[in-house]
Amino acid sequence: MSLSDQIIEVMKSVAGPAPVPLHGPTFSGNEWKYVKDCIDSTFVSSVGKYVEKFESDIAEYTGSKYAISVVNGTAALHIALILAGVEENDEVLIPALTFVATANSVMYCKALPHFIDNEEFSLGLDTKKLRDYLEKETKQVQGKCVNKSTGRIIRALVPMHTYGHPSDLEGIIAVANEFNIALVEDAAEALGSHYRNQHVGTFGIMGILSFNGNKIITTGGGGMILTNDHSLAIRAKHLTTTAKMPHPWEYRHDEVAYNYRLPNLNAALGCAQLEKIEELVEAKRELHNRYSSEFSKLEGVRLYSEATGCRSNYWLQTLVLDEPDKDIRDQILNSTNSKGYMTRPSWKLLNQLEQFSKMPTMDISTSESLSRRIINIPSSSNLVGVR
Ligand SMILES: *Cc1c(COP(=O)(O)O)cnc(C)c1O
């Protein structure tokens, strides 16, 4: 039997009969109740009790001191980069293998994404390679990391926890500290993931989450900025709420800022979703176990499993082919999708998109290989019983 037929057999036995989507939301709790309550109260928009509740619930769940809700994860990243000090003409280190939002948010700051290689082990940044690269390519000038060939300041480092699997945070923190680069985590995909028992997104000066429709919990659309720093939290709230000065009736805004606030209606949905997060993570981990015992019998492919010391939310289950052969990958994508099992390749490497093709890029051979070998397979929590 061909590899793609064997993969389809596993999906049939684990995920059930087709059609099976890549990822669907699970609404099994108080979603209707809270959303109805929100509508009944008439406070559906930018003011209301669910916004504060959702922020404090997320802070409590992640162990972050502060959590500031926003319209989506991209907006969260934009604000986090501004507050990390990213300015026009700076460079920001990001993995080559990530969703386009990571690079877009850098561009919103008029800065340049600088693409770094990924590693096999975590699917995140290769920190050993990054350190060697920075040692060679940068110098310290007045406590700042400067790219010797471009003369620009490398202001921030943005690891991304790929498909919910935690990156090598120990290595990442060490590099950020050693080279004086601000650490901002793109934890958009990783609500419920832990690195050495600490929730991801809480290791840098700021981290961000996304609650888009395809993420592990959804608010329809939404995002969150996480930080342990009181003054950054105040600044984040101010910048995302049009910089309006508190006053009983006067409209005064003390700087040009953003209308990035999360509506109460979306926060209500988020409160109900978050009540189920542990169940959703458990379901995804169970789904991983079921896939794993079947895929381990196949040759030429493996199911990605969390690195040591990490507890992944397994947001998207990830197959990694042995061979970086795009034809084999595309054949598997074609046949699984045509049989009703929705699968997707990883993102096109960002440096290969026209708009980023001139951005500084290190040797990214592992990102290149991974991008030809990764296939995400049906991952909804409800495939193992949570409904
Ligand atoms: C989903 C996602 C974001 C943010 O997405 P929004 O749709 O704006 O909420 C950012 N980075 C990564 C890696 C993502 O997967």
The ligand as a Gaussian input file, in Angstrom:
#p B3LYP/6-31G(d) Opt

LIG

0 1
 C       -2.974000      32.705000      14.585000
 C       -1.606000      33.244000      14.671000
 C       -1.340000      34.610000      14.946000
 C       -2.377000      35.645000      15.176000
 O       -3.460000      35.477000      14.402000
 P       -4.838000      36.286000      14.472000
 O       -5.599000      35.566000      13.422000
 O       -4.513000      37.689000      14.144000
 O       -5.463000      36.133000      15.821000
 C       -0.016000      35.007000      15.055000
 N        0.995000      34.142000      14.911000
 C        0.779000      32.832000      14.666000
 C        1.946000      31.923000      14.570000
 C       -0.520000      32.343000      14.519000
 O       -0.707000      31.048000      14.260000

